[in-house]
Amino acid sequence: MKIFLTGSSGFIGENLVKKLTLTHEVHEMQSDLLEHKKVQQELLNADPDIVVHLAARTEVQQSFYEQITFSDTNYVGTVNLIEAASKLKNLKNFVFASTMETYGWQPISDEVKNNKIPNKHILFDENTPTNPNAPYAVAKLGCEYYLKYAKRSLGLPYTIIRLTNCYGRDNNDFFVTEQIIRQMLNNEHEINLGYAEPYRNFIYIDDMIDMWSLVIKHYDKCNGKTFTIGPEQAIKIKDYAEMIAKKLNWQGKINWDTKDPRPGEIYWLCSNHKLITETIGWGPKTSLSDGLDKTIEIWKKKNAE
């Protein structure tokens, strides 16, 4: 199939391109999402069977300070792409990378904030009410609604994937997993991190790429569906850092709450993967321990270069 992929220079995108080019014709979008006319023309010229839309500003924390630019890129840019895709004659699916951040505030989040032990069996799924609590998440949820409108009114096929925190990067330490590893490798005595109490779930990059590949392959089964992807084990960031420290035999001090506070911090985000497993047979295979081992090796080698 011909696949039009946005965000090919990003973490998921660059890894997905490597896999998809083995079996498909992949067109990597060259225009900026804000170059509306160029994006439209590029998409129409490619005339793909599948649109995979990954391109976005994804630094959730930064969206609180760059609300307009995040909304322009993540919402307006996506609306433009959807409208252009609706004019394609051979389109089989428009696959959109949304986020678990669309769930935002939930009652369990306040319970965790108030130091109550969370019920590990509370998992968000496709039917959990959405309460986005960051400009990034609000824009993503807006895109979801636009896709649903486009299907009803324009006949556009779509699949929405509410992504979980993905790790395994080798060139970006902005995100929590790689940041903790890099700081511990480079600072023997102490490191600086943000909030210790929130719970998050994490998925290793290999599992993420397998999921995207199967959604693309089974476009007919996925049409009109929204998926959460798990994994189902949330871990407190404090415990996550301690887990990494143990693997590195790092015995220094962690200075918590040294990052700018996130307005209305969300203390619980964890989803299941039941629907996507039932639909296309995919489920995460890499344990958190094994994924961290692989990521640690990546950054050890990078430090040795």
C-alpha positions in Angstrom: 0.0 0.0 0.0 0.9 3.6 -0.4 1.3 5.3 3.0 1.5 9.0 3.7 3.2 9.6 7.0 3.6 12.8 9.0 6.1 13.2 11.7 8.7 10.8 10.2 11.5 12.7 12.0 10.0 12.0 15.4 10.8 9.1 17.7 7.9 6.9 16.7 7.9 8.1 13.1 11.6 7.4 12.4 11.2 3.9 13.8 7.9 3.3 11.9 9.4 4.3 8.6 12.2 1.7 9.0 9.6 -1.0 9.3 7.0 0.2 6.8 9.4 0.7 4.0 10.2 -3.0 4.0 6.7 -3.8 2.7 5.0 -0.5 1.6 5.6 2.6 -0.4 6.0 5.3 2.1 5.8 9.0 1.5 7.2 11.1 4.3 5.6 14.5 4.5 8.1 17.2 4.0 6.0 20.3 4.6 5.4 21.9 8.0 1.8 21.2 9.3 1.3 25.0 9.4 2.0 25.3 5.6 -1.6 24.4 4.8 -1.5 24.7 1.0 1.7 22.8 0.7 0.4 20.0 3.0 -2.7 19.7 0.9 -0.9 19.6 -2.4 1.7 17.1 -1.0 -1.0 14.8 0.2 -3.0 15.0 -3.0 0.1 14.3 -5.1 0.9 11.2 -3.0 -2.6 9.9 -3.3 -2.1 7.3 -0.5 -4.1 4.4 0.7 -3.4 5.1 4.3 -2.6 8.4 6.1 -0.6 8.0 9.4 -0.7 11.3 11.3 2.1 11.4 13.9 3.3 15.0 13.5 2.6 17.1 16.6 4.2 19.1 19.4 4.3 16.5 22.2 6.0 18.2 25.1 3.0 18.3 27.4 4.7 20.5 30.0 5.7 23.1 27.4 2.1 23.4 26.1 1.1 25.3 29.2 3.5 28.1 28.1 3.0 28.0 24.3 -0.8 27.4 24.2 -1.3 29.2 20.8 1.5 27.5 18.9 0.5 24.1 20.3 -3.1 24.7 19.2 -2.0 25.9 15.8 0.2 22.9 15.1 -1.7 20.2 16.8 -5.3 21.2 16.1 -5.4 23.5 13.1 -2.7 21.6 11.3 -4.6 18.4 11.8 -7.9 19.9 10.6 -6.2 21.0 7.4 -4.8 17.5 6.9 -8.2 15.9 7.5 -9.9 18.1 5.1 -7.3 17.4 2.4 -7.6 13.6 3.1 -11.3 13.8 2.7 -10.7 14.6 -1.0 -8.6 11.5 -1.6 -10.1 8.9 -3.9 -8.3 5.8 -2.7 -8.1 6.4 1.1 -8.7 3.3 3.2 -7.9 4.9 6.6 -6.7 8.0 8.4 -4.8 6.8 11.5 -4.4 9.5 14.2 -2.0 9.6 17.1 -3.9 10.9 20.0 -2.9 10.6 23.7 -4.0 9.1 27.0 -3.7 12.7 28.3 -7.2 13.3 26.9 -8.5 11.5 30.0 -7.0 14.2 32.1 -8.6 14.7 35.5 -10.4 11.6 37.0 -11.6 11.1 40.6 -8.7 8.6 41.2 -6.2 11.3 40.4 -7.3 13.4 43.4 -7.2 10.2 45.6 -3.6 9.6 44.6 -2.8 13.3 45.2 -4.2 13.0 48.7 -1.8 10.0 49.4 -4.5 7.3 49.1 -3.2 4.1 47.7 -4.5 3.8 44.1 -6.7 0.9 43.0 -4.4 -0.7 40.4 -7.4 -2.2 38.7 -8.8 1.2 37.7 -7.8 1.3 34.0 -8.9 3.8 31.4 -10.5 2.5 28.3 -12.2 3.8 25.2 -15.4 4.5 27.2 -13.8 6.5 30.1 -15.0 10.1 30.1 -12.4 12.5 28.7 -11.4 15.5 30.9 -8.3 17.0 29.2 -6.2 19.1 31.5 -3.4 20.5 29.3 -3.5 22.6 26.2 -1.8 19.7 24.4 -4.5 17.3 25.4 -7.4 19.7 24.6 -6.1 20.1 21.1 -5.7 16.3 20.6 -9.3 15.7 21.8 -10.5 18.4 19.4 -8.9 16.5 16.6 -10.7 13.3 17.7 -14.0 15.1 17.5 -13.1 16.5 14.1 -12.3 13.0 12.8 -15.7 11.8 14.0 -17.4 14.7 12.3 -15.5 14.0 9.1 -16.5 10.3 9.1 -20.2 11.2 9.6 -20.3 14.1 7.2 -17.5 13.4 4.6 -17.2 9.6 4.8 -13.6 9.8 6.0 -12.4 6.5 7.5 -10.4 6.9 10.7 -8.7 5.2 13.6 -7.8 7.0 16.8 -5.0 5.7 19.0 -4.6 7.2 22.5 -0.9 6.7 23.0 0.8 5.8 26.2 4.3 7.1 27.3 6.8 5.5 24.9 10.4 5.0 25.7 13.6 3.6 24.2 15.0 6.8 22.6 18.6 7.2 21.7 18.8 10.9 20.9 16.4 12.8 23.1 16.5 13.1 26.9 13.5 15.5 27.3 11.1 12.7 28.3 11.1 11.1 31.7 12.6 7.7 31.1 15.6 8.9 29.1 16.0 11.9 31.3 16.3 9.8 34.5 18.8 7.4 32.9 20.9 10.2 31.3 21.1 12.2 34.6 22.0 9.1 36.7 24.7 8.1 34.2 26.2 11.6 34.2 25.8 12.6 37.8 27.1 10.4 40.5 25.9 12.3 43.6 22.5 13.9 42.8 20.0 14.6 40.1 17.0 17.0 39.7 13.5 15.7 38.7 9.9 17.0 38.8 6.9 15.4 40.6 7.5 12.1 42.4 3.9 11.1 43.0 2.1 10.7 39.7 1.5 7.3 38.2 2.1 6.5 34.5 2.3 3.5 32.3 5.1 3.0 29.8 5.4 1.1 26.5 8.7 0.1 24.8 9.2 1.4 21.3 9.3 -2.1 19.7 5.8 -2.9 21.0 4.6 0.6 19.8 5.9 0.0 16.2 4.3 -3.5 16.1 1.0 -1.9 17.1 1.1 0.7 14.4 2.0 -1.8 11.8 -0.9 -4.0 12.6 -3.4 -1.1 12.7 -2.2 -0.1 9.2 -2.5 -3.7 8.0 -5.9 -4.3 9.4 -7.4 -0.9 8.4 -10.8 -2.5 7.7 -11.1 -3.9 11.2 -9.9 -0.7 12.8 -12.1 1.8 10.8 -14.2 4.0 13.1 -12.5 2.8 16.3 -10.7 4.5 19.1 -8.1 2.4 20.9 -6.2 2.6 24.2 -3.0 0.5 24.2 -1.9 -0.1 27.8 0.3 -1.6 29.2 -1.9 -2.1 32.3 0.7 -1.6 34.9 1.0 1.9 36.2 4.1 2.8 38.3 4.7 5.9 40.5 7.4 8.1 39.1 9.3 7.9 42.3 9.3 4.1 42.1 10.2 4.3 38.5 13.3 6.3 39.3 14.2 3.9 42.1 13.9 1.0 39.7 16.2 2.7 37.2 18.7 3.6 40.0 18.8 -0.1 41.1 19.6 -1.2 37.6 22.4 1.3 37.4 23.6 0.7 40.9 23.2 4.4 41.4 23.2 5.5 45.0 22.9 9.3 44.8 20.2 11.7 45.9 17.2 12.7 43.9 16.0 16.3 44.3 12.3 16.1 43.6 10.0 19.1 42.7 12.8 21.0 41.0 10.9 21.4 37.7 8.2 24.0 37.0 4.9 22.7 38.4 2.4 21.5 36.0 -1.0 23.3 36.5 -3.6 20.8 37.7 -1.1 17.9 37.7 -2.7 14.6 36.7 -1.7 12.0 39.3 -3.1 8.8 37.6 -2.9 7.8 33.9 -3.2 4.1 33.1 -5.0 2.4 30.2 -5.8 -1.2 29.1 -5.5 -2.8 25.7 -8.5 -5.1 25.7 -10.3 -3.7 22.6 -7.3 -3.5 20.4 -6.3 -7.0 21.4 -9.7 -8.3 20.6 -9.8 -6.4 17.3 -6.4 -7.2 15.7 -4.6 -9.5 18.2 -2.0 -7.0 19.4 -0.7 -6.6 22.9 2.5 -5.3 24.5 5.2 -8.0 24.9 8.2 -6.2 26.4 8.2 -6.1 30.2 9.1 -2.8 31.8 12.2 -4.3 33.3 13.4 -5.6 29.9 12.6 -2.4 28.1 14.5 -0.4 30.7 17.5 -2.7 30.3 17.6 -2.1 26.6 17.2 1.7 27.0 20.0 1.8 29.6 22.3 0.0 27.2 21.5 2.6 24.5 22.5 5.5 26.8 25.6 3.7 28.1 26.8 3.3 24.6 25.9 6.9 23.8 27.9 8.1 26.8 30.9 6.0 25.7 31.0 7.6 22.2 
